[in-house]
Amino acid sequence: MRKTDNGTRRGLRLMHVLRMMAGGLIIATVFALIFGLLVQYLWNWLFPGLFGFRTITFLQAFVLIVLSKLLFGGFGHPYYRGYTRFDRNPRRGFHHGFHGDDRHNLHRFWADEGKAAYERYVKEYDRRMNRTDKTPPSPAGSDKDGGNS
């Protein structure tokens, strides 16, 4: 491959990344504008008549959104909800990080030894907890209320 081809490809990739960034910035700006106008409209419709507050401008509505996210929301970053960076989505399953042969070996292990290993776990759990009933502990997240207790 010639040097000019490599430089051209790099330039095209850079242009693609810049276009994606510009597009994302435009979309984020449009959403911020729409959401700010929505908050301003709802505030000016509800609060002056209900509580006697003054009406607010778009900028005040936008700052109110940012302030409420900082105080109550944390901008939705998963690290703030108790997850580590390796566990971004706990609903993906226990085999999320396995690829290729690792995933095949995991499935083969589960098929061969999974039930026996689970029964050993239940027996050890019962022994540790001095349980008299033999109902196994339910897996995490399988409660009837969806794990929200």
C-alpha positions as CSV (number, residue, x, y, z in Angstrom):
1,M,0.0,0.0,0.0
2,R,1.3,3.4,-0.9
3,K,1.8,6.2,1.6
4,T,-0.7,8.4,-0.1
5,D,-3.4,5.8,0.2
6,N,-2.8,5.4,3.9
7,G,-2.9,9.2,4.4
8,T,-6.1,9.5,2.3
9,R,-7.8,6.8,4.4
10,R,-6.7,8.5,7.6
11,G,-8.1,11.8,6.3
12,L,-11.4,10.1,5.3
13,R,-11.7,8.5,8.8
14,L,-11.0,11.9,10.4
15,M,-13.7,13.5,8.3
16,H,-16.1,10.8,9.2
17,V,-15.5,11.2,12.9
18,L,-15.8,15.0,12.6
19,R,-19.1,14.6,10.7
20,M,-20.4,12.2,13.4
21,M,-19.4,14.6,16.2
22,A,-21.0,17.5,14.4
23,G,-24.2,15.5,13.9
24,G,-24.3,14.4,17.5
25,L,-23.8,18.0,18.6
26,I,-26.6,19.2,16.4
27,I,-28.9,16.4,17.7
28,A,-28.0,17.1,21.4
29,T,-28.6,20.9,20.8
30,V,-32.0,20.2,19.3
31,F,-33.0,17.9,22.2
32,A,-31.8,20.5,24.7
33,L,-33.8,23.2,23.0
34,I,-37.0,21.1,22.9
35,F,-36.6,19.9,26.5
36,G,-35.9,23.4,27.7
37,L,-38.9,24.8,25.9
38,L,-41.1,22.0,27.3
39,V,-39.9,22.7,30.8
40,Q,-40.5,26.5,30.3
41,Y,-44.0,25.9,28.9
42,L,-45.0,23.6,31.7
43,W,-43.6,25.8,34.4
44,N,-45.3,28.9,33.0
45,W,-48.6,27.1,32.5
46,L,-48.7,25.4,36.0
47,F,-46.7,27.3,38.7
48,P,-47.9,30.9,38.3
49,G,-51.6,29.9,38.6
50,L,-51.1,27.2,41.2
51,F,-48.5,28.7,43.5
52,G,-48.2,32.4,42.4
53,F,-44.7,32.0,41.1
54,R,-43.3,34.2,38.4
55,T,-42.9,33.0,34.8
56,I,-39.4,31.9,33.7
57,T,-37.4,32.3,30.5
58,F,-35.9,29.6,28.4
59,L,-32.4,30.1,30.0
60,Q,-33.9,29.8,33.5
61,A,-35.7,26.6,32.4
62,F,-32.5,25.2,31.0
63,V,-30.5,26.0,34.1
64,L,-33.3,24.4,36.2
65,I,-32.9,21.2,34.2
66,V,-29.1,21.2,34.7
67,L,-29.4,21.9,38.4
68,S,-32.0,19.2,38.9
69,K,-29.9,16.7,37.1
70,L,-26.9,17.6,39.2
71,L,-28.8,17.4,42.4
72,F,-31.0,14.4,41.8
73,G,-30.0,12.5,38.6
74,G,-26.2,12.4,38.3
75,F,-26.6,12.5,34.5
76,G,-27.4,8.8,34.3
77,H,-23.8,7.6,34.5
78,P,-23.8,3.9,35.7
79,Y,-20.9,4.5,38.1
80,Y,-23.1,6.6,40.3
81,R,-25.6,3.8,40.7
82,G,-23.3,1.3,42.3
83,Y,-22.1,-0.5,39.2
84,T,-18.4,-0.8,38.4
85,R,-17.1,-0.1,34.9
86,F,-17.0,-3.8,34.2
87,D,-20.6,-4.3,35.0
88,R,-22.4,-1.6,33.0
89,N,-25.5,-3.6,32.4
90,P,-26.3,-6.3,34.9
91,R,-29.3,-7.6,32.9
92,R,-27.0,-8.9,30.1
93,G,-26.4,-12.2,31.9
94,F,-23.4,-13.9,33.5
95,H,-21.8,-14.9,30.2
96,H,-21.6,-11.4,28.7
97,G,-17.8,-11.0,28.7
98,F,-17.1,-14.5,27.2
99,H,-16.3,-14.8,23.5
100,G,-15.4,-17.7,21.2
101,D,-13.9,-20.7,23.0
102,D,-14.5,-19.2,26.4
103,R,-18.2,-19.1,25.8
104,H,-18.3,-22.6,24.3
105,N,-16.4,-23.9,27.3
106,L,-18.7,-22.1,29.7
107,H,-21.8,-23.7,28.0
108,R,-20.1,-27.1,28.0
109,F,-19.2,-26.8,31.7
110,W,-22.8,-25.7,32.5
111,A,-24.3,-28.6,30.6
112,D,-21.9,-31.2,32.2
113,E,-21.5,-29.9,35.7
114,G,-23.9,-27.1,36.2
115,K,-26.8,-29.0,37.9
116,A,-24.4,-31.0,40.2
117,A,-22.5,-27.8,41.1
118,Y,-25.8,-26.0,41.9
119,E,-27.0,-28.9,44.1
120,R,-23.6,-28.8,46.0
121,Y,-24.1,-25.1,46.5
122,V,-27.7,-25.6,47.8
123,K,-26.5,-28.3,50.2
124,E,-23.6,-26.1,51.5
125,Y,-26.0,-23.2,51.8
126,D,-28.5,-25.2,53.8
127,R,-25.7,-26.4,56.0
128,R,-24.4,-22.9,56.7
129,M,-27.8,-21.5,57.3
130,N,-28.9,-24.5,59.4
131,R,-32.1,-24.7,57.3
132,T,-34.5,-27.4,57.8
133,D,-36.6,-26.9,54.7
134,K,-34.9,-27.9,51.5
135,T,-36.1,-25.1,49.2
136,P,-33.1,-23.7,47.3
137,P,-32.5,-20.0,47.4
138,S,-33.9,-18.1,44.5
139,P,-31.5,-16.7,41.9
140,A,-31.0,-13.0,42.1
141,G,-33.6,-10.9,40.2
142,S,-36.2,-13.8,39.9
143,D,-38.5,-12.3,42.6
144,K,-42.1,-11.8,41.6
145,D,-41.8,-8.0,41.9
146,G,-38.8,-7.9,39.6
147,G,-36.2,-7.7,42.3
148,N,-37.4,-4.4,43.6
149,S,-37.9,-5.1,47.3
